[in-house]
Amino acid sequence: MHIGRTLPPAASPIYPQDIISGLRGLIRGQREIERFQDELREFFGVNHCFLLSSGKAALTIILQALKDIHPNRDEVLIPAFTCYSVPSAIVRAGLKVKLCDINADTLDFDFDQLSKILSQYSQPNKTDKLNKPNKPNEPYELSAKNYELSSCSPLLAIIPTHLFGLTADINRLRELIDDPEVFIVEDAAQVMGGEWNGITLGTLGDVGFFSLGRGKALSTVEGGIILTNRNDIAERIVSQISILSGYGFFGLMELFLKAISLAIFLHPTFFWFPKILHFLKLGETIYDPYFKIKKMSLFQAGLAMNWQNKLRRFKDIRAKCSKQWSTFIKNLNNCQLSSISYQPNSNIIRFPVKLNNGALKSKLLGNNKHINFGIMPSYPDSISSIEELSSSFQDIDFPVAKEIAQQFITLPTHPFVSNSDKTRITNFILKIIAP
Ligand SMILES: *Cc1c(COP(=O)(O)O)cnc(C)c1O
C-alpha cells in the first residue's frame, strides 16, 4: 500500500472553525436548528424544511409520510442505476422497489421504458409484466386482488435522481405521469447548490432531499435535508419526525470525533491513513436498510454555519475543475473515453468519464495507483443485482444500468485537488491510453 499524497474521490472539507461552530451550536440550543432551517427555506424559496441524520433517513421519512397520504399504495419507482441508499430507504419505509432502466447519455430515466411502465400502471391487469411482488414467497394473486379492491394504481412515488450533478428532466417526467396521485420525490442528494435553468435543484419535485454526507456537495459529517412546498406532505413529515429521537451523548461524541477525523484525514496528505485502516467506511457502497434515523443534532446544525459561502466556493471550484476535465477528455479525441455533457451551473461532486473499453478500465484501475489520484469506479452494479433484492427482478434485465456500472469511472473535482494533482492525473491517463 502506497503511503503518501492520496486524493479522496469526493470530499467536502470540514474546517476547524466549523467544528468550533458545531460546539457553539450545542450551547445555543434549538435556535441553531431554527437558524439553519430558516436559512435553507429562504435560500431555496420553499415553505418547509426538515433536518435529519442522513439523506437516506430523509428519504425514509418522506416515503413514510407519502404512505400516510396514500396507505393503499406501496411501490416506488427508481432508476436501475443509483446509490444503494435509495433502495435501502424504500425497504426501510416498508415499500417495494420498482426499477426503470436509464439512458446512457443522460443517466436519467429511459423515458421510453418509463412511459411503458407507467401505462401498465394505468392498466391494472397488465401490471404483473414488469412489476412482480418484491418478496418471492408472497403470492402475487393476493396483491393483485388487494389492488383491485383498492381500485387504484399501487405506484406511490417516482424518484428522479440527479446523478453526479447531471440534471434529471423532471418537467418531462411530470408530463408523462397522468396519475395525479403519484408523487415525485427529487433525489438531489448529490447536487445541493446546483441549478437548472435558474431553478435550484431540490425544489423541482413535490418533495426533495439533499445529503450532507462526507462526499457530498456540503458536509456536516452526516445529515439530510428535506424541502417541500406542499403543506399536506409537510404535515405528515412533522408527525413522522415528532416520534424520532435525537442523538444521545455517545452519538454526539461519535459525530464530534468523526468531524475531527474528517478535518484531518480528508486532506490528501493524510488520506492514505484512513484508506489503510478502512476507517470511516470510506468509499463503500452498501445496501443496508437498518440505518439509524434521527433528528439532526445541534452540533451538525452548528457545523453548517456559513454553509452558503462554503457551498458557493466549493461549487465554483468543482465547476472549474469539471470544465478542465471535460476539455481534457474532449481534446484527447480518443474513442475509448468520453464525458457526458452537463448543464451549466451544476454542482459536480465527481466527474464521470465513460470508458468504452474494458481493457482500458482494467489498466486504469488495475494496480492501486488510481486510488492515489481519487479515480474510482462508480456504483458497482445495477440495483437489480443487489443480492437481497435480486429475487424481485429475476426475469427482468436492466442492460444499460449494468453497462453504465461497468463503464463509468469518476475523476475528483473537490477543493483538495491541486493543479499539480491535475497534471499528475492527466499524465497518468495519457500514459495508460498511449498505444
Ligand atoms: C448519498 C446519496 C443518498 C443518501 O444519502 P446519505 O446521506 O448517504 O444517506 C441518496 N441518493 C443519492 C443519489 C446519493 O448519492
The ligand as an SDF file (V2000), in Angstrom:
LIG
                    3D

 15 15  0  0  0  0  0  0  0  0999 V2000
  -25.6070    9.7820   -0.9660 C   0  0  0  0  0  0  0  0  0  0  0  0
  -26.8530    9.5710   -1.6640 C   0  0  0  0  0  0  0  0  0  0  0  0
  -28.0390    9.2550   -0.9830 C   0  0  0  0  0  0  0  0  0  0  0  0
  -28.0930    9.0010    0.5030 C   0  0  0  0  0  0  0  0  0  0  0  0
  -27.5470    9.9850    1.3080 O   0  0  0  0  0  0  0  0  0  0  0  0
  -26.8260    9.5900    2.6980 P   0  0  0  0  0  0  0  0  0  0  0  0
  -26.6860   10.9040    3.4000 O   0  0  0  0  0  0  0  0  0  0  0  0
  -25.5230    8.9760    2.3390 O   0  0  0  0  0  0  0  0  0  0  0  0
  -27.7310    8.6660    3.4140 O   0  0  0  0  0  0  0  0  0  0  0  0
  -29.1870    9.1020   -1.7330 C   0  0  0  0  0  0  0  0  0  0  0  0
  -29.1870    9.2430   -3.0720 N   0  0  0  0  0  0  0  0  0  0  0  0
  -28.0710    9.5380   -3.7640 C   0  0  0  0  0  0  0  0  0  0  0  0
  -28.1380    9.6920   -5.2420 C   0  0  0  0  0  0  0  0  0  0  0  0
  -26.8680    9.7020   -3.0900 C   0  0  0  0  0  0  0  0  0  0  0  0
  -25.7520    9.9720   -3.7820 O   0  0  0  0  0  0  0  0  0  0  0  0
  1  2  1  0
  2  3  1  0
  2 14  2  0
  3  4  1  0
  3 10  2  0
  4  5  1  0
  5  6  1  0
  6  7  2  0
  6  8  1  0
  6  9  1  0
 10 11  1  0
 11 12  2  0
 12 13  1  0
 12 14  1  0
 14 15  1  0
M  END
$$$$
